[in-house]
Amino acid sequence: MGLPDASHRPWPLPEGSWATRQTWSALAFLHWRVPADAVRQAVGPGVEVDTFDGSAWLGVVPFRMSGVRLRWLPPVPGTAAFPELNVRTYVKRDGKPGVWFLSLDATNLSAIAVARAWFGLPYRRSRMEVTEEEGRVSYDSVRDDPGAPPAVFRARYAPSGGEFRARPGTLEHFLSERYCLYTEVRGGLLRAEIHHAPWELRPARVAVRENSMARAAGFDVAPAPEHALYARTIDAWIWGPRRIG
């Protein structure tokens, strides 16, 4: 499968070849307003906190990962599909808005080891159970990573409206259309470029039973999100991280 059209990107595709390809499915973007000062303390010094209408935002993003493979290699049985749950916020550097991950919970130990070593991402091991029926998702995650703050996420979510693409300048675009990630490794700032087609989004209805993901990351928010979106699936290509600071 070739790369999708890049005309919607805020900057051109990066030079060189992508490193890994993934498919993200049954995804919810769950978000809360948080103080920019609190985000400033949680992210690396080499990036600027990105805000919308004066507010920083914290996201909890549950989804399913599949088709995970490195370039030129087929998916490895047992490592190519698993649930993942991200806690993220938004930053920018050199005019490029991106994602800063505060935690990434997953069940796949091999994927966790690779992502920690290669990208320097704060992956945590968790026990997860995810079921889906006609777009209705039941998602249970309990972190069991020694040394990591305990965190639980139990919720049900489903689409509740028509599909749309977010327009530039809207909150939905700010929260979803991000084409790089930033991370800090041994005092150095890294950026990894990401490419995918524009998100096909839908409003979401969410019923949260338990959610301590934000608290584990150092933020005090209500269990239920202020803003919720659903996306059925998207293919993504990720380039290897490059040191920028």
C-alpha positions in Angstrom: 0.0 0.0 0.0 1.4 3.4 -1.0 1.4 6.5 1.1 -1.9 8.6 0.9 -1.9 12.0 -0.7 0.0 14.6 1.4 -1.7 17.8 0.3 -3.6 18.2 3.6 -0.4 18.2 5.7 0.8 21.4 7.3 4.3 20.7 6.0 5.8 18.4 3.4 6.5 14.7 3.9 9.9 14.1 5.5 12.9 13.0 3.5 13.9 9.3 3.7 11.8 6.2 4.1 9.2 5.5 6.8 10.2 3.1 9.5 7.0 1.5 10.6 3.4 1.1 9.5 0.3 0.7 11.7 -3.5 0.7 11.6 -5.4 2.4 14.4 -9.0 1.3 14.9 -12.0 1.8 17.2 -10.5 4.9 18.5 -11.8 7.6 20.9 -10.3 11.0 21.3 -11.3 12.0 24.9 -10.2 15.4 26.1 -10.1 17.8 29.0 -9.0 21.4 29.3 -6.0 21.7 31.6 -3.8 24.6 32.8 -0.9 25.4 30.4 1.4 25.8 33.4 0.6 22.2 34.4 1.5 20.9 31.0 4.7 23.0 30.9 5.9 21.1 34.0 5.0 17.7 32.4 6.8 18.1 29.1 10.4 18.6 28.0 12.0 22.0 28.1 12.7 22.0 24.3 9.1 22.3 23.3 6.4 25.0 23.6 3.0 24.2 25.0 0.4 24.3 22.3 -3.0 25.8 23.2 -6.4 26.4 21.7 -8.3 29.5 22.8 -5.9 29.9 25.7 -6.3 26.4 27.1 -3.9 23.4 27.0 -5.6 20.1 26.5 -5.0 16.6 27.9 -6.2 13.5 25.9 -6.9 9.9 26.8 -7.0 7.9 23.6 -8.0 4.2 23.7 -7.8 2.2 20.4 -6.8 -1.0 18.8 -3.4 -1.3 17.0 -3.1 -3.8 14.1 -0.9 -4.5 11.1 2.2 -3.3 13.0 5.3 -3.9 11.0 8.7 -2.5 10.2 9.5 -1.4 6.7 10.3 -4.3 4.3 9.2 -6.9 6.9 5.8 -8.6 7.3 3.8 -8.4 10.5 5.3 -10.7 13.1 2.8 -13.2 14.5 1.8 -12.3 18.1 3.2 -8.7 17.9 1.2 -7.1 15.1 -2.2 -6.5 16.9 -3.0 -5.3 20.4 -4.9 -2.7 22.3 -3.2 0.6 23.3 -4.2 3.5 25.5 -2.4 6.8 25.3 -2.4 9.8 27.6 -1.2 12.8 25.6 -0.9 16.5 25.3 0.0 19.0 22.6 3.3 20.9 22.0 5.1 22.5 19.1 8.7 23.1 18.1 10.0 25.0 15.0 6.5 25.7 13.9 5.5 22.0 13.9 2.6 21.2 16.2 2.8 17.6 17.5 1.9 15.2 20.3 3.7 14.7 23.6 2.9 11.3 25.2 2.7 11.2 29.0 2.1 7.5 29.0 1.2 4.7 26.6 -0.3 1.5 28.0 -0.3 -1.7 26.0 -0.3 -5.5 26.4 2.4 -6.4 23.9 5.7 -6.8 25.7 7.8 -6.9 22.5 6.2 -3.8 21.1 6.7 -2.0 24.5 10.4 -2.9 24.5 11.0 -1.7 20.9 9.1 1.6 21.4 10.9 2.3 24.7 14.4 1.6 23.2 13.9 3.2 19.8 11.5 6.1 20.4 12.1 6.7 24.1 8.4 6.6 24.7 7.0 6.0 28.2 5.2 2.7 27.5 3.6 0.8 30.4 2.4 -2.8 30.6 -1.3 -3.2 31.3 -3.9 -5.9 31.3 -6.6 -5.0 28.7 -9.8 -6.4 27.5 -11.5 -4.7 24.5 -14.7 -5.8 22.7 -16.5 -4.1 19.9 -20.0 -4.7 18.3 -21.3 -2.4 15.5 -19.0 0.4 16.6 -19.9 0.1 20.3 -16.6 -0.4 22.2 -16.1 -1.7 25.7 -12.6 -0.9 26.9 -11.0 -2.1 30.2 -7.4 -1.4 31.1 -5.5 -2.0 34.3 -1.9 -1.0 34.5 0.4 -3.7 36.1 3.8 -2.3 35.3 6.1 -2.4 38.3 7.4 1.0 39.3 4.8 2.9 37.2 1.9 4.8 38.9 -1.2 2.7 39.0 -3.9 3.6 36.4 -7.2 2.2 35.4 -9.5 3.0 32.5 -13.0 1.4 32.1 -15.4 2.9 29.7 -17.8 2.3 26.9 -17.9 4.6 23.8 -19.6 4.7 20.4 -20.2 7.1 17.5 -23.2 9.3 17.9 -23.3 11.4 14.8 -22.4 11.8 11.1 -18.8 11.4 9.9 -16.8 14.6 9.1 -13.3 15.9 8.5 -12.2 18.6 10.9 -11.7 22.1 9.4 -8.5 23.9 10.1 -8.9 26.4 13.0 -11.4 24.2 14.9 -10.9 22.5 18.2 -11.4 19.1 16.5 -8.6 19.8 14.0 -6.3 21.0 16.8 -6.9 17.8 18.8 -6.6 15.2 16.0 -4.6 16.4 13.0 -1.1 16.0 14.3 1.8 14.9 12.1 4.7 14.4 14.5 5.5 13.3 18.0 8.1 14.7 20.4 9.9 12.8 23.1 13.0 13.4 25.3 15.7 10.8 25.6 18.8 11.2 27.8 18.4 15.0 27.7 18.0 15.2 24.0 14.8 16.2 22.2 13.6 13.8 19.4 10.9 14.3 16.7 9.3 11.5 14.8 7.3 12.3 11.7 3.8 10.7 11.1 1.7 10.6 8.0 -1.9 9.5 7.5 -5.0 10.6 5.5 -7.2 13.2 7.2 -9.2 11.8 10.1 -12.8 10.7 9.4 -14.3 11.7 12.7 -17.7 11.4 14.4 -19.0 12.8 17.6 -18.9 10.2 20.4 -21.0 9.3 23.4 -19.0 8.0 26.3 -19.9 6.2 29.6 -16.9 6.2 32.0 -17.0 3.7 34.9 -13.4 4.4 36.1 -10.6 6.6 34.9 -7.4 7.4 36.8 -5.2 7.8 33.7 -4.9 11.6 34.0 -4.3 11.4 37.8 -1.4 8.9 37.2 0.1 11.5 34.8 -0.2 14.2 37.4 -3.4 15.9 36.3 -6.6 16.4 38.3 -9.6 16.1 36.0 -13.1 14.7 36.1 -13.5 11.1 35.0 -15.8 12.0 32.1 -14.3 14.0 29.2 -15.3 17.5 28.2 -14.9 16.6 24.5 -15.2 13.3 22.8 -14.7 12.1 19.2 -14.8 8.6 17.6 -12.8 7.3 14.6 -13.4 3.9 13.0 -9.9 3.3 11.5 -6.9 4.9 9.9 -3.6 3.7 8.4 -0.4 5.5 9.7 3.2 5.6 8.6 5.9 6.7 11.1 9.5 7.7 10.4 12.3 7.0 12.8 13.0 9.6 15.5 15.6 12.3 14.8 17.4 14.4 17.3 16.5 18.1 17.0 17.8 19.5 20.3 
